[in-house]
Amino acid sequence: MPERKKTKLVLEPAQRTALVNTQRRLLLRGGLSLGGLAMLSGCNLQDGDTFDKVLWAMSRWNDKVQAWLFNQDKLAPTYSASEITKPFPFNAFYPEYNVPEIDLSDYQLEVSGMVADKKPWTLENLRRLPQASQITRLICIEGWSAIGQWGGVPLKTFLQHIGADLSARYVGFKCADRYYSSIDMATALHPQTILALDFGGEALPPDFGNPLRLRVPTKLGFKNPKHIMAIFVTNTYPGGYWEDQGYNWFSGI
């Protein structure tokens, strides 16, 4: 029998990124790697379309398992004021000089989707709601982390005030810098998930997401959208800026 010729596997950059991210999440969840590898078996990795479909299927399957493992009562670690990272690093998908300039005098947060009250919210009205503060670590998918102090409205409190359907599957966010993201409802109701208005005890500066950002310490940093202009509640999968490019959607820590 003639020796079977080995074919070198060559992945496109986007495919390589997707595979690394998927494997990382699968390995973090232990035995799931076996299931992921099983899904890849029999797949022609030279077929880009098929390979992409398998990767997306693996990632979505991983989302479901992470959601199943998520514990709403388990809190992310908190830290003392002396442990705050100074200076706190700037991070975005664009350079610092492209941070959006937002006129705070006429800012209004839009609300839509599966909610009873769709009236927009001013910053003043958001600050009238009960506030919470936390010192938590933001962990970036790029490998660095930093500890910061964040204050604002618990997202659960906000969703209750607008009469959101808390049985809906997703809460989505649209931002002034063209960024968008979404989280599962269980994470939205977690006691440490807040709509942050403050950083370090003062109003959010532009570099860190003014006037409003999501702070969710149970997820990776890219799940903390900044410069939020609109929030919506939906049962339709909303995706996200990085998620639609191959990052794992759930991305729990």
N, C-alpha and C positions, 0 to 999 in steps of 0.2 A: 504493500500500500504506500503510495507516495506520501512524503512528509507534508503535513498541512502547513501552508505558509502563514506566518503570523502577521497580522495587520496592525500597524501602530495606530493607537487611538489619538485623534487630534480633536480637541474641543475648542469651540469659539469662546472668546473671553466671557461673554454673558453666560454661556453654558457652564464654564469653569466656576464662575462666581456662584451660580445657582447650586452647583453640586457641592461646593465647599460649605455653603451655608446650610444646605439640607443635611449633609453628613454631620456637621457640627451639632445641629439640633438633635439629630437621631442619636448620636453618640452620647450627648448629654442625658438622654433618656434611656440609656443602657440598651436593653434588648431590642429596642426598636430598630437598630441597625440591621438586624437579621431580616426583619420584615421589609426594610427598604431595599436591601440587596436582593431579596426575593422578587421584588417588583421589577428590579432591573434585569433579572435573569431572562434570557430569551429576547432582550431588546437589542436591536441593531443600533449600536451607539454611533455608527456612521450616518444614520438617518437623523438629521437635525430635528425635524419636526416631531418624529416619534420620541426622540430622546427628551425634547422639551416637554412633551405631553406627560412622559413618565415622571420627570422631575416635578412638574406642577402637581401631578397626582400624589407624589410622595409628600410634597410640602403641605398640601391640603389635608392629607391623611395625618401628618404630623400635627397640624393645627388642631384637629379633632381630639387627638390623644392629649396634647398639652392642655386643651380646654377641660378635658375630663379630669386631669390631674390637678388643675388649679384649685387652690383652697382659698375661699374668700376670707377666711378667718386668720390666715397666716400672713403676718406682717413682714415687710421688708426691714432689714436692719436700720436702726437710727443711730445718730452719732452726736457727740457733744460739739458745742460751738468752737472749742479749741481744735477740732479735727477738720474744720472747713478748709477746703482747698483754696489757696490764694496765690496767684490770681486764678479765678475760675476760667477755664479755657473757652474760647469761642469756637463753635463748630456749626457748619451748615454745608449745604451742597453748592454754595457760591462763596466768593471771597467776602471779607468783612465790609469792604466799601460798597457792596451791593445790598446791604441790609435795608429792608424797605423803610421808608419814612411814612409814618402814619399820623394823620391829624387826630389827636386824641379828643379835640373839642367836639367833633361830630361823630365819634366812633359809636357804632351800634352793632351788637352781636346779633346776627340773624339766626333764627330757630325755625326748623322745618321738619317734615316727616311725621312720624307717629307720636305727635304731642298734641295736647289739648289747647295749649296757649302758645300761639306763634308770634306774639308781639316781640319786637326786638328789645335787646337789653343794653342800657348804657352802663358805663363803668361805675357810675355812682350807684345805680341800682344793684349791680353785682356786689359792690362793697357793703350794701345794706344786709346782704344775706349772711348767715353764720360763717365765720372764717376758721380756718385751721392752718397750723404751721408745722413744718417738719424739716429735719436736717437729715437728708438721705443722699445716697450715692447714685450718681448717674453713670451708667455703664454703656460705653459706646461699642458698637459692633466692630470698630476698628482696633479695639484692644486696650484703649485707655479708659480711665474712670476718674471722677472728681466728686467731692462732697460739697453740697451747697444747701443753703437754707431757703425754703420756698414757703410762701403763704398764699392762701386764696380760699375759694369756695369748694368744699367737697363736691365732686361731680354728682354724687348721689343726691345731695341736697338740691342742686340745681335741677336735676332731672325731675325730682319730685315737685318742685315749684312750677315747672312748665307742664306738668301733667303728662310726662312721657310714659309710654307703654313700656313698663319695666320688664315685660316678657318678650320684647323685641330682641333680635339677635345682635344688632350692631349699633354703635354710636360712631358717627363719622365727623370729620373736621376738615374745613376748607380754610386756607390761610392766605395772607396778603402776599406772600412770597412765592405763590404758585404751588406750594407744598400742600399735600393732602394726605390724610391717614385715617385709620379707623381702628376701633378696639371692640372686643366682645362685651356684651352687657354685664357679665359677671365681673370683669375687670373694672368696668365703669362704676359699679356699685361698691367696689373695694374701698374700705375706709381711708386708705392712703392715696387714692386717686383724686387729684384736685385740679380745679381750673385756677392756675397760679396767676396772681396779680402782682405779687411781690417777690423780690429776691434780695436776700440779706437784710430784710426788714424795711426795704424801700420799694417803691414802685418799680416794676420790671424795667430794666434798661433795654434799649433797642437790640443790643447784641444778644440778649438772652430771651427775646421773644415778646417785647411789649406790643400791645398792652395786655395780652392774654395768651397763655400757653397751657398746654396740658402737662401736668407732672404726674407720671405714673411709675413709681419706683419698682414695680414688679415686672417691668418690661425694659427691653433695651432702649437706648437713647433715641433711636430714630422713630420710636413710637410715642415720642413726646413733642408733637407739633407745636411750632411757635407762631406768633402773630395770627392767632385764630380770629377769623371773621365770621364764620358760620358753623353751626352745629346741627346735625340732623340725626334722627333715629329711624332705623329701617330694618327690614328683614332681607333686603337685597344686598348681597356681598359688595361692599364699597371699594375694596382694594386700598391702595396707597401709592405714594410716589415711588418709594423704594420697593415696596411689596410687589408692585406691578412689573418691576425689573428683576425679580428673582429672590428678593429677601423673603425669608419666612414670615408669614403674616402674623402669627400669634406672638412669636419672639418673647416668650416669657423668660424670666431669670430664675 
